């Protein structure tokens, strides 16, 4: 995010229409406000330009919601506040975050219908702790909140269950979706594994389910 002469701008990888890949709203058609990663082609948007683009697309098609995601969405809170304060979204807004900036969440909460923390196991214990802290801040503010656990092939069951236990400690209202690693072989073994994981997870936290991720190019994040 940049601020040049009082103009708040951010690098976006576009505002595409797509289908949510993860979490309780997986399969929903959404408008994606995607902050650009290092390897992505980026376009600089000022807040009024984002407002106009969201309005233009909503005038042409039907969407379930708007999702704010991509790389480091919570690192761009001033840009989002500038846009949403200018024109409050008429669709529900979902934040999809890795949870690594919990202290930045509070200012954005008045505009959010759902905070989704998506954990892809790219960090260590501190990363998981931050994810749970982000969920707790959303829960304490009365905002709907969800944990999407995107398992890798090598992710141990103990890490998955630790996250579920953390979600239970946050709130009985935390929605937990476990997305199993999808492989093309040994499917019977995988089926038994995930049935067992779900049984153990549900014993900890009732609102836990398995969900298949929707891969790109249909599925976006």
C-alpha positions in Angstrom: 0.0 0.0 0.0 1.2 3.5 -0.8 0.1 7.0 0.2 1.2 9.6 -2.2 0.0 13.2 -1.6 -2.8 12.0 0.6 -4.1 9.4 -2.0 -4.3 5.9 -0.7 -3.5 3.2 -3.2 -2.7 -0.5 -3.3 -1.4 -3.0 -5.8 -4.1 -5.4 -6.8 -4.0 -8.5 -9.0 -7.3 -7.4 -10.3 -10.9 -7.6 -9.1 -12.0 -10.8 -10.8 -15.2 -12.7 -10.5 -14.7 -16.3 -9.4 -15.6 -19.1 -7.1 -14.4 -19.4 -3.6 -12.0 -22.3 -3.1 -11.9 -22.7 0.7 -14.0 -22.5 3.9 -17.7 -22.4 4.6 -18.5 -20.2 1.5 -16.6 -22.6 -0.8 -18.5 -22.8 -4.1 -20.0 -19.3 -3.8 -19.6 -16.9 -6.7 -17.8 -13.9 -5.4 -16.0 -10.7 -6.4 -12.4 -11.0 -5.4 -10.4 -8.0 -4.2 -7.0 -9.7 -4.6 -3.9 -8.0 -3.3 -1.0 -8.9 -5.6 1.8 -11.2 -4.6 5.4 -10.7 -5.6 5.2 -12.8 -8.7 1.8 -11.5 -9.9 1.1 -8.7 -12.4 -0.2 -5.8 -10.3 -2.3 -2.7 -11.1 -2.3 0.2 -8.8 -5.8 1.1 -7.6 -6.8 4.2 -5.7 -9.8 3.7 -3.4 -12.3 5.4 -5.7 -11.3 3.2 -8.6 -11.9 0.1 -6.5 -15.4 1.4 -5.6 -16.2 2.1 -9.2 -15.0 -1.4 -10.3 -17.0 -3.2 -7.7 -20.1 -1.2 -8.7 -19.5 -1.8 -12.4 -19.3 -5.6 -11.9 -22.3 -5.8 -9.6 -24.4 -3.9 -12.2 -23.6 -6.6 -14.8 -23.9 -9.9 -12.8 -25.1 -11.5 -9.6 -22.7 -12.4 -6.8 -23.1 -13.9 -3.3 -20.4 -11.7 -1.7 -17.2 -9.8 -2.0 -14.0 -11.4 -0.7 -10.9 -9.5 0.3 -7.9 -11.7 0.0 -4.6 -12.3 -1.9 -1.3 -11.5 -0.4 -1.3 -9.7 3.0 -4.8 -8.2 2.8 -4.5 -6.9 6.4 -1.4 -5.0 5.4 -3.7 -2.8 3.3 -6.3 -1.8 5.9 -6.1 2.0 5.3 -6.8 1.4 1.5 -9.8 -0.8 2.3 -11.2 1.7 4.9 -10.9 4.5 2.4 -12.9 2.5 -0.2 -15.5 1.1 2.1 -16.1 4.5 3.9 -16.7 6.1 0.5 -19.3 3.5 -0.4 -20.3 0.8 2.0 -20.6 -2.5 0.2 -24.1 -3.7 -0.5 -22.9 -7.3 -0.6 -21.6 -9.2 2.4 -17.8 -8.8 2.7 -15.6 -11.8 3.6 -11.9 -11.3 4.7 -9.7 -14.3 3.8 -6.5 -14.0 5.7 -3.6 -16.1 6.9 -4.1 -14.5 10.3 -0.6 -13.1 10.6 -1.6 -9.5 11.4 -4.2 -9.9 14.2 -3.7 -6.3 15.5 -4.8 -4.9 12.1 -8.2 -6.6 12.1 -10.3 -4.5 14.5 -10.5 -1.4 12.3 -12.0 -3.4 9.4 -14.5 -5.5 11.4 -17.5 -3.1 11.0 -17.5 -3.8 7.3 -17.1 -7.6 7.5 -19.7 -10.3 7.4 -17.2 -13.2 7.8 -13.5 -13.4 8.9 -12.0 -16.5 7.4 -8.5 -17.5 8.6 -7.0 -19.9 6.1 -4.0 -22.0 7.4 -1.8 -23.7 4.8 0.9 -24.8 7.1 3.7 -22.6 5.7 4.9 -21.4 9.1 5.6 -22.7 12.6 3.8 -22.7 15.9 3.8 -18.9 16.1 2.0 -18.8 12.8 -0.8 -21.0 14.1 -1.0 -19.0 17.3 -1.5 -15.8 15.3 -4.2 -17.5 13.3 -6.1 -18.4 16.5 -5.6 -14.9 17.9 -7.2 -13.4 14.7 -10.2 -15.7 15.1 -10.5 -14.6 18.8 -10.6 -10.9 17.9 -13.4 -11.6 15.4 -15.4 -13.7 17.8 -15.1 -11.1 20.6 -16.4 -8.4 18.2 -19.4 -10.6 17.3 -18.3 -11.1 13.8 -18.9 -14.5 12.1 -15.6 -16.4 11.9 -14.2 -19.5 10.3 -11.1 -21.5 10.2 -10.1 -23.2 6.9 -7.5 -25.8 7.4 -5.8 -26.6 4.1 -3.7 -29.7 4.8 -0.6 -30.7 2.9 0.3 -34.2 2.2 2.9 -34.1 4.9 0.8 -32.2 7.5 0.5 -34.4 10.6 -2.9 -35.0 12.1 -1.6 -33.6 15.4 -1.2 -30.1 13.9 -4.7 -30.3 12.4 -6.2 -31.3 15.7 -4.3 -28.6 17.5 -5.8 -26.0 15.3 -9.3 -27.4 15.9 -8.7 -27.4 19.6 -7.7 -23.7 19.3 -10.8 -22.9 17.4 -12.9 -24.6 20.1 -11.2 -22.4 22.7 -12.1 -19.3 20.7 -15.8 -19.9 20.4 -18.5 -22.6 20.0 -19.5 -20.5 16.9 -16.2 -21.0 15.0 -16.9 -22.7 11.7 -14.1 -25.2 11.0 -13.6 -26.7 7.5 -10.8 -29.2 7.0 -9.7 -29.5 3.3 -7.8 -32.8 2.9 -4.8 -33.0 0.6 -6.1 -34.4 -2.7 -4.1 -37.2 -4.2 -4.7 -39.3 -7.2 -3.5 -42.6 -5.7 -4.0 -44.5 -2.4 -7.4 -43.0 -2.1 -8.8 -45.8 0.1 -6.0 -45.0 2.7 -6.7 -41.3 2.5 -10.4 -41.9 2.9 -9.9 -43.8 6.1 -7.4 -41.2 7.4 -9.7 -38.3 6.9 -12.7 -40.1 8.3 -10.7 -40.7 11.5 -9.4 -37.1 11.6 -13.0 -35.8 11.2 -14.2 -38.1 14.0 -11.5 -36.8 16.4 -12.0 -33.2 15.3 -15.8 -33.3 15.8 -15.3 -34.8 19.3 -13.4 -31.6 20.1 -15.5 -29.1 18.2 -19.0 -29.9 16.9 -19.0 -27.4 14.0 -16.3 -29.2 12.0 -16.6 -30.6 8.5 -14.6 -31.9 5.6 -14.6 -30.0 2.3 -13.0 -30.5 -1.0 -11.1 -27.5 -2.3 -12.1 -26.1 -5.7 -8.9 -25.9 -7.7 -7.9 -23.1 -10.1 -8.8 -21.8 -12.6 -12.4 -22.2 -11.3 -11.5 -21.8 -7.7 -9.9 -18.6 -6.5 -8.4 -17.2 -3.3 
